[in-house]
Amino acid sequence: MPKMKTNPSAKKRFTLTGTGKIKRKHAFKSHILTKKSTKRKRNLGYFGEVNKADEKNTKLLLAMK
């Protein structure tokens, strides 16, 4: 059986934590920032975790078992 290939776009977007969870960045932080509140922009800057429901698909994209 051939090796699983890592999806290049997923490789750029997700990182693994030491405990095996998948970190992701928030959306809506790239442009049109003038109408967004400072609190909202600050909270979008922090990393989040991939939802439990999406974890299996994300791990497949990252070529993990």
N, C-alpha and C positions, 0 to 999 in steps of 0.2 A: 504494500500500500504506500502511495507517495506521501511525502511530508505535507502537513497543513501549512498553507501560506498565510501570513499575517496580513490583514487588510491595512494598506498604507494610511488611509484616512483615520482608522481607529487607533493606529499606532501613535498618531499625532495628537489625538484628542483625549486619550485615557492613560492613566498611570496606575500602577498597583501599589497598595499600601503594604506594610510589613505583615499585616494580619490577613491579607488576601482579598481585601475589599478593593473596589475600583473607584478611583477618584475621577471627577469630571469638572469642567468649568461651567459656569452659568452662561446662558444665552442673554441677549439684549444688552450687552455691555460695549458694543463696538462703535455705534454712532447714534446720533440724535439724543445726546445726553443732556441737553439744556433743559428739557422739560421733565426730566427724571430728578427726583429728590436726592439729596446728598446721602441720606440713609439708604435709599434703594440702591444707588450706585455702589456704595461701600459694601453692602451685603452681597451684591452680584460679583464682587471681586474675590470673595472667598471661594474655596473649592467645596464641592458637594460630593455626595456619594451616589453611585448609580443605584436606581431603584431595584429592589429584590426581583421584581417581575422581569426586568431587562437584563439582569446579571448574566443569565445563561447565554443569551444572544451575544452580549458584549464579549464574553469569554471565548465564544466561537470565533468572533471577528479577530480576537487577539491570538488565536491559535493555541488556546489553553484547553486542558481537559476539564 
